[in-house]
């Protein structure tokens, strides 16, 4: 009898554990990206060991912000308060931190073009002119066609150009931009037209001047690509969604191919923070109030060692946030942010064998292209390698107000 009861409870426990595991697998969509993660992890670890053995490792840190002061139901007072928090708080935070070249942290504000308001772009330009970051393009959209998406992007770029944003300091000036999809549905990858609807979005982005996409990772969303922790070119298939699921990795001596460069942030597991004490939580390199930065997360990001193949000594760390959300201000402007930058500097600026570089999204792209072209040495000398700075950094730019 006791044996039967024990077997009953053992079977029940096994079924329960199996159900919990299956639910977590579905929730995190881990079946999409785990094979790619494991394969890339082995390659990146070898590259990391190689860079340490052969000389200095340069860690390039890039913060991309889904910056949305206008939210559903927000009042003008709330929106202005959000903008003021950054105008007041970020220069103070950045003033206390420096990379290996004495440069303060760089923030890239991906502002949603569908919520354009001149006063908020002017505020971001003020931060840009203080040397603290750059502006790029964010867009939430749905039920679009190629034509309507292109119209939205061109209108948004025209609005931004009034502030010098996305206009390069060269003759003739170019219109160009980095992109983050606001609905985590790049190239219709959520398979729901309400979140995008455009199967040839990569082509539309390329044709309107986009130099790279910075949306990934999107775990636990189904839009997460199978290719993980690698910088690669995606080729659009206009008849199918999610053309960025695979691609050709950037390499030294290679050349641009396909339609759009995909620049992901680190994706891995966080074994120090486990659900129910059993299952590791995923690390999607997003900073938020409920998951603030920490010294252990900083090390986890760098250990993924995202790099251009053949240039292992340049390691790219791109993390994301929603900076205008009040619940995330401590993580981005308060004590947690102080800990993050302090950890970066203590580990990758102050220790021998490392150099720390704070860069914007545009600069990160330029350094990637420099690596592809075979450039070596200090990557900071290539911040403007392919795309010059925007006019938001020019003293001649006129604010709209």
N, C-alpha and C positions, 0 to 999 in steps of 0.2 A: 504493500500500500504506500509506504513512504517513498519507495522508488518511483512509483507511478506519479505521485504528487510532485516529486523533484523533477521528473521528466516534463510534467505539464508546465511547471514554472519555467524550466529551462527553454522549452519551446516558445512559451509566451514572451520571454525576455528576448530571445533571438528574433522573433517576429517584430517586436517593438523596435529593437535596434535597427533591424533592416528597414523598417518603415521610416524611421528618423533619418537614416542615411539617404534613402531614396528621396525623401522630401528635401534634404539639404542639397542633393545633387541637382534636383529640378530648380530649386530656388536660385542657386548660384550659377546655373548653366555651365557647371564645371566640365561637363562632357564636351563642350565646344572647344575649350581652350587648354585643358590639361595636357593633352598629347603635345601640342605645340610648346607649351610652357616647359615640360620636361626635356624635350629635345633642345630647345634654345638654352635652357639652364646649363646643360653640360657644355655647350659651346661658349657661352658667356663666361662660365667659370674658368675655362682654359684661357680665355682672353684676359681675364682679370689677373690670373697668376702670371701670365706673360708680361703684362704691363708692370706689375710690381717687380718682377725679376730684372727687367731691362732698363728701368729708370723711373722717372716721375710719372705718376698718374694725375691727369688733369680732370677734376670733377667739375662739370658745367651744370649749374643749377638754374632752372627756369621755372618760374611760377606763372601759370596761366589761369586767369580768373574769369569765370562766367559772371561778369559784373552786371547786375540787374537792379539798379535802384528803384525802377518802376516794377511793381509786382501786382498781382491780382488784388484789387480792392485798396491799394495803397493811396494815401493822401499826398498832396504836394508837400505838406510839412514833414511827413515820414520820409519821402524821397529826398528832400533837401537835407534832412538830418543824416541820412545814410551817406550822402555825398560829403557832408561836412566831417563826418567821422573819419573819412579817408584823407580829406584835405588837411585836417589837423593831426590825425594820429599816425599816418604812414610816414611823413617826413621825420617825425620824432623817432619812430622805430628804426627807420633806415639809417638815421644819423648815428645810431649806436653800433652799427655793424659795417664791416668791410671785408672784401675778399682779398686774395693774394696781391692784387694790384691796387688796393686801397679804394676800390669801387664799392658803393653801397648796394644793397639788394635791389634787383630789378624786377618790377611787376609788369605783367602784360595784361591789360584790361580788354577782354573780348566783350565789347559792348553790343547789346542786341539792336540791330538796325531797325527792327519793327517798332521799337520803343524810342526812336530818336527824339531827343529834346536838347536843344542847343546849349542850355545852361549846364547840363551834365557833361556834355562833350568838352565844353570850355573848362570845367573843373578838372577833367582828366588831362587836358592840355597843360594846365598849370603844373600838374605833377610831372608830366613829361619834360617840361622846360626846366624843372629842378633836377633833371637827370635821374629820375627814379623809375622810368619805365616807358612803355609804348602802348598804343591803342591798336587793336585788331578787331575782326568782325565775328559777331555771334548772330545766330538767327534761329528762332523757333518758327517753324512753318508746317503746314499740312494741306492736304488736298490740292497740291500744286501740280502743274505741268512743267515741262522744261521751259516753256515760254514765260509762264507767270513767275517761276523761280528766278529766271534771268532778269525780269523786270524789277523784282524786289531787290536783288543784289545791286543792280545798277543804280536804283534810286538811293539805296543805302550808301553806296560809295559816293554818290553825288552829294548827299547830306554831309558825310564825313569830310569830304574835300573842302568844305567851307571852313574847316578848322585846321587844315593842313594834314589831316589824317589820311593815310594810305597814298599820299603823294610824295614821291621820292625827291630828294635834293640832288637833282642832276638835270642836265639839259640834253634833250627834252625830258621833262618829268614823266615818270611812269605811275600808273595806278596799279597797286598790287596789295595783297592782303593774305594773312593767315586766317584760318577758319576753324570754328567750333560749332557743331550742330547742337542746337539748344534742346532738342527732344531725344538725344541719344539715338538718332535714327538716320545717320549718314547713309546716303544712297538707298533710302527706303528699307533700311536693314531691320526695322521692327516689323516689317510685313503688314503694316497698317497704314493706309494712306492718310489717316488723321494726323500722323506724326511726320509725314514727309510726302510720299506719293510720287517721287521722281526717281526712276530707275537709272537714269543717266546723270545723276547729280555730280559725279566726279567730272564729267565732261563739261557741264555747265560751270562748275567752279573754275576749271582750267581756263575756259573761254572768257571768263570775266576777270581774270588776273590773279586767281588764288595760287600762291606758291606752295602751300602745304596745309594739311589738315592736322589738328591737334586734339581731336575729340576723344581718342582712345587713352586708357581703357574705359569700358562702359559696364564692366561686371558690377552687378549680377544681371544685366539686361541681355536679352537675346541678340542684341546688335554687336556684342563683343566678337572680335575677329578670331579666327583660328590661329592666326599668326600673332605671336606674343613676344614682347621685349626685343623687337628688331625694328630698325628703320628701313622702310621699303617703299618701292614704287608700286602703285596699284593701277591696273588697266581696266577701264570701264567696259562693261558689257551692257549696252543700252537696253537689252531685252530682259535682264535679270537684276534683282536687287543685290545689295551687299557685295559689290565687286571688289571691295578692299579686303575680303576674307583671306586672300592670299596675295602674294606679290613677289617682286624681285628685290632682294636686299641690296642696299647701297654698299658699294665696296670701293676701296682705293683703286684708281685706274679704270673704274667703270664709267658708265654714262647714264644720263637720264633716260628712262624708258616709261612706257605707259602714259597715264594721264595725270596722276597726282602723287606727290610724296606724302607718306603717312608717318607722322612722328608721334609715337606712343609714349605714355608714361609707364613706370614700372608696375608690373602685375605679378603678385606672388601670394604667399600665405604668411599670416602673422601667427606664429606658434606661441608667442608670449601672451596672446589675447585669444582665449579659446571659448567657444560657445559651450555652455554647460560643463566647462572644464575638460571637454573631450575633443571637439572639432575645432581646428584652427580657423580663424576668420580670414577672409581673403583681404589682401592688401592691394587696393586699387589706386593708391597714391592720391587720394582725395582728402583734403583737409576740411574738417567741419567741426562744429561745436561738439557733436557726439563722438567724434573720432579725431581729437586734436593731434598735432604733430608731437613727436617725442624723439629723444636720442636714439631709441631702438628703431623707430620707423625710419629715421634718417639713414641709419646704417643699412637697413633692409633695402631701401631704395637704391643706394649706391651699389650694393652687392648684386643687384640684377645686372649691372654692368652693360647697359645698352650702349652700343658703339657702332661705328662704321667698320665693316669688315676690313681688316688690314690696318686699322688704326686703333688698336686696343688701349692705347695710353690716353685716349680722350673718351671719358665716360659721361654719358648724357643722363641727367636726372630731371625729368619734367613732371611737376606735380600740379594738381588743379584745385580749385576752390570756387565757392560762391561768396565773393567778398562783401557784397552789399547786404547779406542776411545778418541781422542783428545777433542771431544765435551763434554766429561764427566769428564774431569780432575778437573774442579772446584768443581763438586759435590763430588769427591772422594779424591782430594788432596788439595783443596783450601778452601775458606771461608765457603762454604756450608758444607764441611766435618767437619770443625772446629765447626760449629754450631751443627751438628749432635752429635759428640762425647761430646761436651760441654753439650748438653741437656741430653744425656744419663747419664753423670756423675752427673749433678746437680740434676736430678730427682731420679736416682736409686742407686747412690753411696753416695751422700751427705745427703739425707733425711733419717730420722729414719724409720725403717720398711722395708728397701730395702737393697739388696746387688747386686752389678753389677759384672758380670764376662765376660771378653772377651775370646772367645774360637774359635778354628778352627773347621772345619767340622768333622774331626776325633774325636776331643775331645767332640764335641756335641753328636756324636754317642755313645761314651763311657759313657757319663753321662746319656743318655737315657737308655742304658743297665743296668747301676747301679741302676737307679730308678726301672726298671723292676725287678731287683734282690732284691729289698726291702731296698736298702741303703738309709740312711737319713743324715741330717746335711748339711754341706757345700758341694755343688756339685763339687767345684773345686778340691777336694781331689780325685775325680774319673775320672780325665781327661784321664788317661791311663788305665782305668779299664779293658778293653777287648782287645784293640789293642794298643801296645806300640808305642812310637814315631818312625818316619821313620829315616833312616840313613842320611837324609838331615840335621838333627840337630847334627850329629856326627862330631867331629873335624877331624876324620880320612877320611871323604869322599873326594874323589879325583875328582876335576873338570876335564871335558874332554878337556878343551883347554890348 
